[in-house]
Amino acid sequence: MLRKKILLLIPCLLTIIWMGCKEDSEVNQSIVGSWKCVGFGDTKTNNVKEIELKDCEECYTMTFKEDGTFSGRSILNILSGEYEIFDKELIFTSFFLTEIGEINGNGSKFTDVFTIKIFQCEIKKLTLKLFYSETEFLLFNRLK
């Protein structure tokens, strides 16, 4: 009788262990963390235009903190402020941007997007989309 119970218990334990491992391997679906912009996307065409000066490690980065603050960088400018997320709606409750003229790459377009108004975010696996129109978005990859 005891042997039967043990044999029945083993599949249950394996299932619990497997589910626990699967949960641990799930990717963080939070905006909190550091992100690097890789391009400008459009849902109408399903195209992403690669951002210029992609080899610059510090350029086009954003960091969202758990305390509701964020910071970022284009090529020459610094962005910072506070944010809130309600479901997929992203609201910048305060926003600061230095105003140094961008000379190369997509720096001006990148900073202009934040002044236009990003209103929605979508996080899937290791990517973040910040929508600034119904179809246009900045595409970010999560940094380690």
N, CA, C and O atoms as CSV, one atom per row, in Angstrom:
chain,resi,resn,atom,element,x,y,z
A,1,MET,N,N,0.825,-1.201,0.000
A,1,MET,CA,C,0.000,0.000,0.000
A,1,MET,C,C,0.866,1.260,0.000
A,1,MET,O,O,0.603,2.210,-0.737
A,2,LEU,N,N,1.907,1.250,0.844
A,2,LEU,CA,C,2.799,2.395,0.912
A,2,LEU,C,C,3.523,2.592,-0.420
A,2,LEU,O,O,3.721,3.717,-0.879
A,3,ARG,N,N,3.905,1.488,-1.019
A,3,ARG,CA,C,4.604,1.551,-2.301
A,3,ARG,C,C,3.709,2.182,-3.374
A,3,ARG,O,O,4.187,2.963,-4.197
A,4,LYS,N,N,2.416,1.847,-3.368
A,4,LYS,CA,C,1.458,2.411,-4.322
A,4,LYS,C,C,1.348,3.922,-4.142
A,4,LYS,O,O,1.325,4.663,-5.125
A,5,LYS,N,N,1.281,4.378,-2.901
A,5,LYS,CA,C,1.172,5.813,-2.616
A,5,LYS,C,C,2.423,6.550,-3.097
A,5,LYS,O,O,2.334,7.644,-3.655
A,6,ILE,N,N,3.579,5.944,-2.875
A,6,ILE,CA,C,4.834,6.564,-3.304
A,6,ILE,C,C,4.869,6.661,-4.827
A,6,ILE,O,O,5.279,7.683,-5.377
A,7,LEU,N,N,4.437,5.598,-5.508
A,7,LEU,CA,C,4.416,5.605,-6.967
A,7,LEU,C,C,3.447,6.662,-7.506
A,7,LEU,O,O,3.703,7.258,-8.553
A,8,LEU,N,N,2.359,6.894,-6.811
A,8,LEU,CA,C,1.411,7.933,-7.219
A,8,LEU,C,C,1.945,9.329,-6.887
A,8,LEU,O,O,1.649,10.288,-7.599
A,9,LEU,N,N,2.706,9.445,-5.843
A,9,LEU,CA,C,3.242,10.730,-5.403
A,9,LEU,C,C,4.373,11.228,-6.303
A,9,LEU,O,O,4.531,12.434,-6.492
A,10,ILE,N,N,5.149,10.314,-6.851
A,10,ILE,CA,C,6.298,10.691,-7.685
A,10,ILE,C,C,5.878,11.554,-8.879
A,10,ILE,O,O,6.495,12.599,-9.086
A,11,PRO,N,N,4.865,11.183,-9.682
A,11,PRO,CA,C,4.473,12.049,-10.801
A,11,PRO,C,C,3.999,13.437,-10.341
A,11,PRO,O,O,4.248,14.440,-11.010
A,12,CYS,N,N,3.319,13.477,-9.200
A,12,CYS,CA,C,2.872,14.773,-8.672
A,12,CYS,C,C,4.064,15.652,-8.308
A,12,CYS,O,O,4.084,16.838,-8.634
A,13,LEU,N,N,5.044,15.081,-7.642
A,13,LEU,CA,C,6.235,15.844,-7.268
A,13,LEU,C,C,7.008,16.307,-8.500
A,13,LEU,O,O,7.485,17.441,-8.543
A,14,LEU,N,N,7.133,15.445,-9.492
A,14,LEU,CA,C,7.827,15.831,-10.721
A,14,LEU,C,C,7.105,16.979,-11.428
A,14,LEU,O,O,7.741,17.887,-11.963
A,15,THR,N,N,5.783,16.927,-11.424
A,15,THR,CA,C,4.998,18.004,-12.034
A,15,THR,C,C,5.221,19.317,-11.296
A,15,THR,O,O,5.388,20.359,-11.931
A,16,ILE,N,N,5.228,19.286,-9.987
A,16,ILE,CA,C,5.455,20.497,-9.184
A,16,ILE,C,C,6.846,21.047,-9.434
A,16,ILE,O,O,7.016,22.256,-9.588
A,17,ILE,N,N,7.845,20.169,-9.477
A,17,ILE,CA,C,9.223,20.605,-9.735
A,17,ILE,C,C,9.322,21.216,-11.128
A,17,ILE,O,O,9.945,22.263,-11.298
A,18,TRP,N,N,8.712,20.572,-12.131
A,18,TRP,CA,C,8.756,21.077,-13.501
A,18,TRP,C,C,8.094,22.448,-13.591
A,18,TRP,O,O,8.615,23.348,-14.250
A,19,MET,N,N,6.953,22.611,-12.936
A,19,MET,CA,C,6.256,23.903,-12.962
A,19,MET,C,C,7.097,24.966,-12.266
A,19,MET,O,O,7.148,26.111,-12.716
A,20,GLY,N,N,7.757,24.594,-11.172
A,20,GLY,CA,C,8.613,25.549,-10.479
A,20,GLY,C,C,9.776,25.989,-11.347
A,20,GLY,O,O,10.129,27.168,-11.363
A,21,CYS,N,N,10.370,25.058,-12.065
A,21,CYS,CA,C,11.480,25.401,-12.954
A,21,CYS,C,C,11.005,26.283,-14.089
A,21,CYS,O,O,11.692,27.232,-14.466
A,22,LYS,N,N,9.848,25.986,-14.636
A,22,LYS,CA,C,9.315,26.792,-15.730
A,22,LYS,C,C,9.069,28.218,-15.270
A,22,LYS,O,O,9.379,29.168,-15.988
A,23,GLU,N,N,8.515,28.368,-14.079
A,23,GLU,CA,C,8.254,29.696,-13.544
A,23,GLU,C,C,9.548,30.470,-13.341
A,23,GLU,O,O,9.609,31.665,-13.628
A,24,ASP,N,N,10.588,29.794,-12.845
A,24,ASP,CA,C,11.872,30.450,-12.632
A,24,ASP,C,C,12.493,30.902,-13.944
A,24,ASP,O,O,13.216,31.898,-13.972
A,25,SER,N,N,12.222,30.185,-15.034
A,25,SER,CA,C,12.827,30.540,-16.308
A,25,SER,C,C,12.017,31.587,-17.072
A,25,SER,O,O,12.462,32.059,-18.119
A,26,GLU,N,N,10.858,31.950,-16.577
A,26,GLU,CA,C,10.054,32.982,-17.236
A,26,GLU,C,C,10.822,34.286,-17.257
A,26,GLU,O,O,11.534,34.609,-16.307
A,27,VAL,N,N,10.683,35.028,-18.327
A,27,VAL,CA,C,11.388,36.288,-18.499
A,27,VAL,C,C,10.647,37.381,-17.737
A,27,VAL,O,O,9.417,37.403,-17.706
A,28,ASN,N,N,11.392,38.271,-17.136
A,28,ASN,CA,C,10.824,39.397,-16.409
A,28,ASN,C,C,9.989,40.254,-17.359
A,28,ASN,O,O,10.512,40.782,-18.340
A,29,GLN,N,N,8.706,40.390,-17.076
A,29,GLN,CA,C,7.805,41.150,-17.932
A,29,GLN,C,C,7.566,42.556,-17.395
A,29,GLN,O,O,6.561,43.186,-17.725
A,30,SER,N,N,8.472,43.043,-16.582
A,30,SER,CA,C,8.372,44.374,-16.002
A,30,SER,C,C,9.227,45.349,-16.800
A,30,SER,O,O,10.247,44.971,-17.378
A,31,ILE,N,N,8.803,46.599,-16.824
A,31,ILE,CA,C,9.585,47.642,-17.494
A,31,ILE,C,C,10.832,47.991,-16.684
A,31,ILE,O,O,11.772,48.584,-17.213
A,32,VAL,N,N,10.840,47.626,-15.409
A,32,VAL,CA,C,11.971,47.948,-14.537
A,32,VAL,C,C,13.233,47.288,-15.071
A,32,VAL,O,O,13.264,46.087,-15.337
A,33,GLY,N,N,14.267,48.096,-15.220
A,33,GLY,CA,C,15.535,47.606,-15.731
A,33,GLY,C,C,16.089,48.537,-16.787
A,33,GLY,O,O,15.556,49.622,-17.020
A,34,SER,N,N,17.155,48.109,-17.420
A,34,SER,CA,C,17.818,48.927,-18.442
A,34,SER,C,C,17.538,48.370,-19.828
A,34,SER,O,O,17.496,47.158,-20.043
A,35,TRP,N,N,17.347,49.294,-20.758
A,35,TRP,CA,C,16.955,48.958,-22.127
A,35,TRP,C,C,17.799,49.733,-23.128
A,35,TRP,O,O,18.222,50.855,-22.849
A,36,LYS,N,N,18.043,49.149,-24.277
A,36,LYS,CA,C,18.783,49.799,-25.364
A,36,LYS,C,C,17.889,49.846,-26.597
A,36,LYS,O,O,17.377,48.819,-27.043
A,37,CYS,N,N,17.705,51.047,-27.143
A,37,CYS,CA,C,16.893,51.206,-28.340
A,37,CYS,C,C,17.645,50.662,-29.545
A,37,CYS,O,O,18.817,50.976,-29.754
A,38,VAL,N,N,16.958,49.845,-30.332
A,38,VAL,CA,C,17.575,49.261,-31.522
A,38,VAL,C,C,16.956,49.786,-32.807
A,38,VAL,O,O,17.501,49.575,-33.890
A,39,GLY,N,N,15.805,50.478,-32.696
A,39,GLY,CA,C,15.215,50.987,-33.917
A,39,GLY,C,C,13.853,51.621,-33.736
A,39,GLY,O,O,13.287,51.662,-32.643
A,40,PHE,N,N,13.348,52.119,-34.871
A,40,PHE,CA,C,12.035,52.745,-34.960
A,40,PHE,C,C,11.130,51.793,-35.727
A,40,PHE,O,O,11.420,51.444,-36.871
A,41,GLY,N,N,10.031,51.370,-35.100
A,41,GLY,CA,C,9.155,50.389,-35.722
A,41,GLY,C,C,7.832,50.977,-36.164
A,41,GLY,O,O,7.423,52.051,-35.721
A,42,ASP,N,N,7.171,50.241,-37.053
A,42,ASP,CA,C,5.856,50.631,-37.557
A,42,ASP,C,C,5.020,49.371,-37.716
A,42,ASP,O,O,5.408,48.452,-38.437
A,43,THR,N,N,3.871,49.326,-37.045
A,43,THR,CA,C,3.020,48.146,-37.109
A,43,THR,C,C,2.308,48.025,-38.455
A,43,THR,O,O,1.899,46.925,-38.827
A,44,LYS,N,N,2.149,49.126,-39.197
A,44,LYS,CA,C,1.507,49.062,-40.524
A,44,LYS,C,C,2.350,48.247,-41.493
A,44,LYS,O,O,1.828,47.421,-42.242
A,45,THR,N,N,3.652,48.485,-41.473
A,45,THR,CA,C,4.553,47.826,-42.423
A,45,THR,C,C,5.284,46.630,-41.821
A,45,THR,O,O,5.930,45.864,-42.536
A,46,ASN,N,N,5.178,46.476,-40.510
A,46,ASN,CA,C,5.925,45.435,-39.784
A,46,ASN,C,C,7.428,45.564,-39.986
A,46,ASN,O,O,8.154,44.570,-39.948
A,47,ASN,N,N,7.887,46.780,-40.200
A,47,ASN,CA,C,9.310,47.042,-40.377
A,47,ASN,C,C,9.875,47.773,-39.173
A,47,ASN,O,O,9.173,48.519,-38.490
A,48,VAL,N,N,11.158,47.544,-38.926
A,48,VAL,CA,C,11.891,48.287,-37.912
A,48,VAL,C,C,13.116,48.879,-38.595
A,48,VAL,O,O,13.955,48.156,-39.134
A,49,LYS,N,N,13.206,50.211,-38.564
A,49,LYS,CA,C,14.377,50.883,-39.129
A,49,LYS,C,C,15.440,50.923,-38.039
A,49,LYS,O,O,15.242,51.509,-36.974
A,50,GLU,N,N,16.567,50.289,-38.326
A,50,GLU,CA,C,17.659,50.206,-37.359
A,50,GLU,C,C,18.159,51.606,-37.001
A,50,GLU,O,O,18.300,52.469,-37.867
A,51,ILE,N,N,18.418,51.811,-35.729
A,51,ILE,CA,C,18.881,53.109,-35.256
A,51,ILE,C,C,20.341,53.317,-35.668
A,51,ILE,O,O,21.140,52.381,-35.672
A,52,GLU,N,N,20.668,54.559,-36.012
A,52,GLU,CA,C,22.034,54.881,-36.423
A,52,GLU,C,C,22.923,55.055,-35.195
A,52,GLU,O,O,22.443,55.399,-34.115
A,53,LEU,N,N,24.187,54.819,-35.366
A,53,LEU,CA,C,25.181,54.796,-34.291
A,53,LEU,C,C,24.865,53.692,-33.283
A,53,LEU,O,O,24.913,53.901,-32.071
A,54,LYS,N,N,24.548,52.536,-33.807
A,54,LYS,CA,C,24.187,51.403,-32.953
A,54,LYS,C,C,25.361,50.868,-32.146
A,54,LYS,O,O,25.163,50.143,-31.171
A,55,ASP,N,N,26.585,51.220,-32.541
A,55,ASP,CA,C,27.765,50.718,-31.834
A,55,ASP,C,C,28.085,51.490,-30.560
A,55,ASP,O,O,28.957,51.079,-29.795
A,56,CYS,N,N,27.404,52.585,-30.323
A,56,CYS,CA,C,27.603,53.384,-29.117
A,56,CYS,C,C,26.884,52.700,-27.953
A,56,CYS,O,O,25.655,52.635,-27.934
A,57,GLU,N,N,27.647,52.191,-26.986
A,57,GLU,CA,C,27.047,51.425,-25.888
A,57,GLU,C,C,26.125,52.251,-24.998
A,57,GLU,O,O,25.099,51.744,-24.544
A,58,GLU,N,N,26.463,53.496,-24.742
A,58,GLU,CA,C,25.677,54.321,-23.829
A,58,GLU,C,C,24.528,55.056,-24.524
A,58,GLU,O,O,23.598,55.526,-23.869
A,59,CYS,N,N,24.599,55.149,-25.850
A,59,CYS,CA,C,23.579,55.891,-26.595
A,59,CYS,C,C,22.264,55.122,-26.655
A,59,CYS,O,O,22.244,53.892,-26.681
A,60,TYR,N,N,21.175,55.874,-26.676
A,60,TYR,CA,C,19.826,55.334,-26.845
A,60,TYR,C,C,19.462,54.320,-25.760
A,60,TYR,O,O,18.872,53.277,-26.046
A,61,THR,N,N,19.813,54.631,-24.536
A,61,THR,CA,C,19.484,53.730,-23.428
A,61,THR,C,C,18.454,54.370,-22.514
A,61,THR,O,O,18.367,55.594,-22.413
A,62,MET,N,N,17.677,53.529,-21.852
A,62,MET,CA,C,16.690,53.961,-20.866
A,62,MET,C,C,16.774,53.006,-19.682
A,62,MET,O,O,16.935,51.798,-19.854
A,63,THR,N,N,16.662,53.560,-18.485
A,63,THR,CA,C,16.610,52.746,-17.279
A,63,THR,C,C,15.387,53.160,-16.482
A,63,THR,O,O,15.228,54.329,-16.129
A,64,PHE,N,N,14.531,52.200,-16.206
A,64,PHE,CA,C,13.330,52.423,-15.401
A,64,PHE,C,C,13.552,51.765,-14.050
A,64,PHE,O,O,13.893,50.585,-13.973
A,65,LYS,N,N,13.357,52.536,-12.983
A,65,LYS,CA,C,13.585,52.020,-11.630
A,65,LYS,C,C,12.256,51.699,-10.956
A,65,LYS,O,O,11.202,52.202,-11.345
A,66,GLU,N,N,12.335,50.852,-9.939
A,66,GLU,CA,C,11.142,50.442,-9.205
A,66,GLU,C,C,10.470,51.605,-8.487
A,66,GLU,O,O,9.263,51.568,-8.248
A,67,ASP,N,N,11.236,52.638,-8.141
A,67,ASP,CA,C,10.664,53.771,-7.406
A,67,ASP,C,C,9.899,54.740,-8.307
A,67,ASP,O,O,9.460,55.792,-7.842
A,68,GLY,N,N,9.732,54.400,-9.600
A,68,GLY,CA,C,8.960,55.232,-10.512
A,68,GLY,C,C,9.777,56.320,-11.191
A,68,GLY,O,O,9.206,57.222,-11.803
A,69,THR,N,N,11.098,56.253,-11.095
A,69,THR,CA,C,11.937,57.218,-11.795
A,69,THR,C,C,12.581,56.540,-13.005
A,69,THR,O,O,12.705,55.316,-13.062
A,70,PHE,N,N,12.983,57.361,-13.961
A,70,PHE,CA,C,13.667,56.831,-15.128
A,70,PHE,C,C,14.796,57.771,-15.512
A,70,PHE,O,O,14.801,58.944,-15.139
A,71,SER,N,N,15.738,57.248,-16.253
A,71,SER,CA,C,16.800,58.062,-16.827
A,71,SER,C,C,17.152,57.454,-18.170
A,71,SER,O,O,16.926,56.268,-18.413
A,72,GLY,N,N,17.706,58.280,-19.033
A,72,GLY,CA,C,18.046,57.786,-20.352
A,72,GLY,C,C,19.046,58.693,-21.033
A,72,GLY,O,O,19.452,59.732,-20.513
A,73,ARG,N,N,19.423,58.257,-22.211
A,73,ARG,CA,C,20.411,59.015,-22.947
A,73,ARG,C,C,20.209,58.811,-24.445
A,73,ARG,O,O,19.965,57.694,-24.901
A,74,SER,N,N,20.313,59.895,-25.200
A,74,SER,CA,C,20.364,59.788,-26.658
A,74,SER,C,C,21.844,59.701,-27.008
A,74,SER,O,O,22.569,58.923,-26.387
A,75,ILE,N,N,22.311,60.470,-27.978
A,75,ILE,CA,C,23.748,60.522,-28.234
A,75,ILE,C,C,24.377,61.543,-27.301
A,75,ILE,O,O,25.362,61.252,-26.622
A,76,LEU,N,N,23.800,62.751,-27.269
A,76,LEU,CA,C,24.365,63.834,-26.464
A,76,LEU,C,C,23.480,64.268,-25.301
A,76,LEU,O,O,23.971,64.885,-24.356
A,77,ASN,N,N,22.204,63.963,-25.350
A,77,ASN,CA,C,21.262,64.462,-24.357
A,77,ASN,C,C,20.929,63.434,-23.282
A,77,ASN,O,O,20.997,62.223,-23.493
A,78,ILE,N,N,20.566,63.972,-22.122
A,78,ILE,CA,C,20.165,63.166,-20.970
A,78,ILE,C,C,18.661,63.366,-20.750
A,78,ILE,O,O,18.158,64.488,-20.811
A,79,LEU,N,N,17.961,62.270,-20.495
A,79,LEU,CA,C,16.536,62.302,-20.184
A,79,LEU,C,C,16.367,61.789,-18.760
A,79,LEU,O,O,17.105,60.902,-18.330
A,80,SER,N,N,15.419,62.331,-18.037
A,80,SER,CA,C,15.123,61.808,-16.703
A,80,SER,C,C,13.737,62.268,-16.290
A,80,SER,O,O,13.140,63.140,-16.921
A,81,GLY,N,N,13.242,61.674,-15.233
A,81,GLY,CA,C,11.935,62.062,-14.719
A,81,GLY,C,C,11.285,60.938,-13.949
A,81,GLY,O,O,11.944,60.049,-13.410
A,82,GLU,N,N,9.955,61.012,-13.917
A,82,GLU,CA,C,9.160,60.016,-13.201
A,82,GLU,C,C,8.114,59.450,-14.142
A,82,GLU,O,O,7.677,60.122,-15.076
A,83,TYR,N,N,7.716,58.209,-13.890
A,83,TYR,CA,C,6.739,57.542,-14.738
A,83,TYR,C,C,5.766,56.728,-13.897
A,83,TYR,O,O,6.034,56.399,-12.741
A,84,GLU,N,N,4.627,56.412,-14.513
A,84,GLU,CA,C,3.641,55.500,-13.927
A,84,GLU,C,C,3.127,54.615,-15.050
A,84,GLU,O,O,3.038,55.041,-16.201
A,85,ILE,N,N,2.793,53.387,-14.704
A,85,ILE,CA,C,2.204,52.465,-15.675
A,85,ILE,C,C,0.868,51.978,-15.131
A,85,ILE,O,O,0.770,51.527,-13.990
A,86,PHE,N,N,-0.150,52.077,-15.965
A,86,PHE,CA,C,-1.472,51.543,-15.669
A,86,PHE,C,C,-1.810,50.596,-16.801
A,86,PHE,O,O,-2.125,51.025,-17.911
A,87,ASP,N,N,-1.743,49.292,-16.512
A,87,ASP,CA,C,-1.910,48.259,-17.524
A,87,ASP,C,C,-0.828,48.461,-18.572
A,87,ASP,O,O,0.344,48.235,-18.268
A,88,LYS,N,N,-1.160,48.876,-19.797
A,88,LYS,CA,C,-0.146,49.124,-20.832
A,88,LYS,C,C,0.079,50.614,-21.050
A,88,LYS,O,O,0.920,50.999,-21.862
A,89,GLU,N,N,-0.652,51.443,-20.346
A,89,GLU,CA,C,-0.524,52.885,-20.515
A,89,GLU,C,C,0.686,53.393,-19.728
A,89,GLU,O,O,0.790,53.162,-18.523
A,90,LEU,N,N,1.585,54.075,-20.406
A,90,LEU,CA,C,2.788,54.626,-19.797
A,90,LEU,C,C,2.637,56.143,-19.737
A,90,LEU,O,O,2.410,56.798,-20.754
A,91,ILE,N,N,2.765,56.691,-18.530
A,91,ILE,CA,C,2.623,58.130,-18.340
A,91,ILE,C,C,3.895,58.659,-17.697
A,91,ILE,O,O,4.330,58.173,-16.653
A,92,PHE,N,N,4.490,59.670,-18.342
A,92,PHE,CA,C,5.622,60.363,-17.741
A,92,PHE,C,C,5.048,61.509,-16.919
A,92,PHE,O,O,4.555,62.490,-17.475
A,93,THR,N,N,5.110,61.388,-15.600
A,93,THR,CA,C,4.518,62.402,-14.724
A,93,THR,C,C,5.425,63.615,-14.581
A,93,THR,O,O,4.953,64.706,-14.262
A,94,SER,N,N,6.719,63.437,-14.812
A,94,SER,CA,C,7.638,64.562,-14.924
A,94,SER,C,C,8.697,64.160,-15.941
A,94,SER,O,O,9.016,62.980,-16.086
A,95,PHE,N,N,9.233,65.139,-16.635
A,95,PHE,CA,C,10.157,64.852,-17.720
A,95,PHE,C,C,11.171,65.973,-17.836
A,95,PHE,O,O,10.809,67.149,-17.879
A,96,PHE,N,N,12.450,65.602,-17.886
A,96,PHE,CA,C,13.525,66.566,-18.065
A,96,PHE,C,C,14.399,66.093,-19.218
A,96,PHE,O,O,14.727,64.911,-19.315
A,97,LEU,N,N,14.772,67.024,-20.088
A,97,LEU,CA,C,15.621,66.719,-21.225
A,97,LEU,C,C,16.610,67.846,-21.421
A,97,LEU,O,O,16.219,69.008,-21.536
A,98,THR,N,N,17.901,67.507,-21.460
A,98,THR,CA,C,18.879,68.531,-21.813
A,98,THR,C,C,18.650,68.882,-23.279
A,98,THR,O,O,18.090,68.079,-24.027
A,99,GLU,N,N,19.074,70.065,-23.694
A,99,GLU,CA,C,18.795,70.489,-25.066
A,99,GLU,C,C,20.076,70.797,-25.822
A,99,GLU,O,O,20.318,71.928,-26.242
A,100,ILE,N,N,20.883,69.767,-25.981
A,100,ILE,CA,C,22.100,69.890,-26.768
A,100,ILE,C,C,21.762,69.404,-28.167
A,100,ILE,O,O,21.175,68.334,-28.322
A,101,GLY,N,N,22.121,70.167,-29.183
A,101,GLY,CA,C,21.818,69.773,-30.554
A,101,GLY,C,C,22.520,68.486,-30.940
A,101,GLY,O,O,23.744,68.389,-30.859
A,102,GLU,N,N,21.747,67.503,-31.358
A,102,GLU,CA,C,22.311,66.230,-31.808
A,102,GLU,C,C,22.940,66.437,-33.182
A,102,GLU,O,O,22.347,67.085,-34.044
A,103,ILE,N,N,24.119,65.899,-33.388
A,103,ILE,CA,C,24.814,66.137,-34.642
A,103,ILE,C,C,24.840,64.914,-35.558
A,103,ILE,O,O,24.972,65.067,-36.772
A,104,ASN,N,N,24.719,63.732,-35.017
A,104,ASN,CA,C,24.788,62.515,-35.823
A,104,ASN,C,C,23.680,61.553,-35.427
A,104,ASN,O,O,23.023,61.716,-34.398
A,105,GLY,N,N,23.494,60.557,-36.263
A,105,GLY,CA,C,22.589,59.475,-35.927
A,105,GLY,C,C,21.152,59.911,-35.802
A,105,GLY,O,O,20.722,60.873,-36.438
A,106,ASN,N,N,20.416,59.200,-34.980
A,106,ASN,CA,C,18.991,59.454,-34.768
A,106,ASN,C,C,18.715,60.114,-33.428
A,106,ASN,O,O,17.607,59.998,-32.903
A,107,GLY,N,N,19.702,60.805,-32.862
A,107,GLY,CA,C,19.538,61.417,-31.543
A,107,GLY,C,C,18.362,62.353,-31.448
A,107,GLY,O,O,17.600,62.291,-30.483
A,108,SER,N,N,18.195,63.227,-32.433
A,108,SER,CA,C,17.076,64.178,-32.404
A,108,SER,C,C,15.741,63.470,-32.498
A,108,SER,O,O,14.801,63.808,-31.778
A,109,LYS,N,N,15.652,62.492,-33.381
A,109,LYS,CA,C,14.389,61.753,-33.517
A,109,LYS,C,C,14.069,61.007,-32.224
A,109,LYS,O,O,12.917,60.969,-31.794
A,110,PHE,N,N,15.078,60.422,-31.615
A,110,PHE,CA,C,14.904,59.682,-30.363
A,110,PHE,C,C,14.351,60.597,-29.274
A,110,PHE,O,O,13.373,60.248,-28.612
A,111,THR,N,N,14.972,61.772,-29.079
A,111,THR,CA,C,14.499,62.681,-28.025
A,111,THR,C,C,13.161,63.309,-28.389
A,111,THR,O,O,12.334,63.550,-27.509
A,112,ASP,N,N,12.931,63.581,-29.685
A,112,ASP,CA,C,11.644,64.147,-30.113
A,112,ASP,C,C,10.490,63.218,-29.766
A,112,ASP,O,O,9.412,63.680,-29.391
A,113,VAL,N,N,10.704,61.929,-29.888
A,113,VAL,CA,C,9.655,60.954,-29.578
A,113,VAL,C,C,9.195,61.114,-28.134
A,113,VAL,O,O,8.002,61.008,-27.849
A,114,PHE,N,N,10.117,61.364,-27.233
A,114,PHE,CA,C,9.748,61.507,-25.822
A,114,PHE,C,C,9.004,62.813,-25.563
A,114,PHE,O,O,8.191,62.886,-24.641
A,115,THR,N,N,9.271,63.844,-26.363
A,115,THR,CA,C,8.558,65.107,-26.178
A,115,THR,C,C,7.195,65.074,-26.859
A,115,THR,O,O,6.301,65.830,-26.478
A,116,ILE,N,N,7.019,64.207,-27.866
A,116,ILE,CA,C,5.720,64.067,-28.535
A,116,ILE,C,C,4.706,63.476,-27.570
A,116,ILE,O,O,3.594,63.990,-27.455
A,117,LYS,N,N,5.056,62.452,-26.906
A,117,LYS,CA,C,4.266,61.767,-25.888
A,117,LYS,C,C,4.169,60.285,-26.185
A,117,LYS,O,O,3.420,59.834,-27.052
A,118,ILE,N,N,4.929,59.582,-25.456
A,118,ILE,CA,C,4.808,58.123,-25.477
A,118,ILE,C,C,3.622,57.800,-24.586
A,118,ILE,O,O,3.530,58.291,-23.461
A,119,PHE,N,N,2.725,56.982,-25.085
A,119,PHE,CA,C,1.504,56.730,-24.327
A,119,PHE,C,C,1.253,55.263,-24.025
A,119,PHE,O,O,0.375,54.938,-23.226
A,120,GLN,N,N,2.001,54.384,-24.646
A,120,GLN,CA,C,1.732,52.965,-24.437
A,120,GLN,C,C,3.036,52.187,-24.478
A,120,GLN,O,O,3.961,52.531,-25.213
A,121,CYS,N,N,3.093,51.132,-23.676
A,121,CYS,CA,C,4.259,50.255,-23.726
A,121,CYS,C,C,3.796,48.818,-23.868
A,121,CYS,O,O,2.714,48.441,-23.419
A,122,GLU,N,N,4.638,48.037,-24.499
A,122,GLU,CA,C,4.359,46.623,-24.685
A,122,GLU,C,C,5.649,45.865,-24.419
A,122,GLU,O,O,6.673,46.132,-25.047
A,123,ILE,N,N,5.600,44.926,-23.494
A,123,ILE,CA,C,6.784,44.156,-23.131
A,123,ILE,C,C,6.536,42.699,-23.494
A,123,ILE,O,O,5.566,42.084,-23.051
A,124,LYS,N,N,7.425,42.170,-24.299
A,124,LYS,CA,C,7.358,40.754,-24.670
A,124,LYS,C,C,8.763,40.190,-24.606
A,124,LYS,O,O,9.667,40.652,-25.303
A,125,LYS,N,N,8.930,39.204,-23.775
A,125,LYS,CA,C,10.223,38.559,-23.579
A,125,LYS,C,C,11.287,39.602,-23.272
A,125,LYS,O,O,11.223,40.252,-22.228
A,126,LEU,N,N,12.246,39.774,-24.140
A,126,LEU,CA,C,13.350,40.695,-23.873
A,126,LEU,C,C,13.226,41.991,-24.666
A,126,LEU,O,O,14.214,42.706,-24.836
A,127,THR,N,N,12.018,42.304,-25.157
A,127,THR,CA,C,11.830,43.522,-25.937
A,127,THR,C,C,10.781,44.431,-25.305
A,127,THR,O,O,9.851,43.984,-24.633
A,128,LEU,N,N,10.969,45.707,-25.545
A,128,LEU,CA,C,10.057,46.741,-25.064
A,128,LEU,C,C,9.717,47.625,-26.248
A,128,LEU,O,O,10.606,48.084,-26.966
A,129,LYS,N,N,8.429,47.863,-26.451
A,129,LYS,CA,C,7.975,48.805,-27.469
A,129,LYS,C,C,7.342,49.989,-26.757
A,129,LYS,O,O,6.437,49.823,-25.939
A,130,LEU,N,N,7.827,51.192,-27.073
A,130,LEU,CA,C,7.233,52.415,-26.554
A,130,LEU,C,C,6.540,53.101,-27.719
A,130,LEU,O,O,7.197,53.624,-28.619
A,131,PHE,N,N,5.209,53.099,-27.703
A,131,PHE,CA,C,4.419,53.655,-28.800
A,131,PHE,C,C,4.273,55.160,-28.642
A,131,PHE,O,O,3.952,55.657,-27.562
A,132,TYR,N,N,4.516,55.884,-29.741
A,132,TYR,CA,C,4.323,57.328,-29.758
A,132,TYR,C,C,3.270,57.736,-30.788
A,132,TYR,O,O,2.989,58.924,-30.942
A,133,SER,N,N,2.692,56.776,-31.486
A,133,SER,CA,C,1.501,56.977,-32.309
A,133,SER,C,C,0.775,55.638,-32.312
A,133,SER,O,O,1.229,54.679,-31.687
A,134,GLU,N,N,-0.332,55.576,-33.003
A,134,GLU,CA,C,-1.090,54.322,-33.023
A,134,GLU,C,C,-0.287,53.177,-33.634
A,134,GLU,O,O,-0.498,52.015,-33.288
A,135,THR,N,N,0.636,53.505,-34.545
A,135,THR,CA,C,1.381,52.456,-35.238
A,135,THR,C,C,2.894,52.551,-35.071
A,135,THR,O,O,3.597,51.581,-35.356
A,136,GLU,N,N,3.413,53.682,-34.621
A,136,GLU,CA,C,4.862,53.876,-34.540
A,136,GLU,C,C,5.370,53.686,-33.120
A,136,GLU,O,O,4.721,54.074,-32.149
A,137,PHE,N,N,6.560,53.072,-33.023
A,137,PHE,CA,C,7.120,52.783,-31.702
A,137,PHE,C,C,8.637,52.765,-31.748
A,137,PHE,O,O,9.246,52.574,-32.800
A,138,LEU,N,N,9.229,52.967,-30.581
A,138,LEU,CA,C,10.656,52.731,-30.385
A,138,LEU,C,C,10.793,51.295,-29.911
A,138,LEU,O,O,10.049,50.857,-29.033
A,139,LEU,N,N,11.733,50.562,-30.481
A,139,LEU,CA,C,11.961,49.174,-30.091
A,139,LEU,C,C,13.239,49.088,-29.274
A,139,LEU,O,O,14.301,49.526,-29.718
A,140,PHE,N,N,13.132,48.518,-28.072
A,140,PHE,CA,C,14.256,48.361,-27.150
A,140,PHE,C,C,14.500,46.889,-26.874
A,140,PHE,O,O,13.571,46.081,-26.888
A,141,ASN,N,N,15.750,46.548,-26.624
A,141,ASN,CA,C,16.132,45.239,-26.108
A,141,ASN,C,C,16.588,45.402,-24.667
A,141,ASN,O,O,17.250,46.380,-24.319
A,142,ARG,N,N,16.227,44.433,-23.834
A,142,ARG,CA,C,16.644,44.485,-22.423
A,142,ARG,C,C,18.159,44.300,-22.333
A,142,ARG,O,O,18.731,43.436,-22.997
A,143,LEU,N,N,18.790,45.115,-21.513
A,143,LEU,CA,C,20.217,44.953,-21.229
A,143,LEU,C,C,20.372,44.046,-20.023
A,143,LEU,O,O,19.485,43.979,-19.172
A,144,LYS,N,N,21.477,43.360,-19.951
A,144,LYS,CA,C,21.704,42.445,-18.810
A,144,LYS,C,C,22.182,43.192,-17.612
A,144,LYS,O,O,22.423,42.591,-16.565
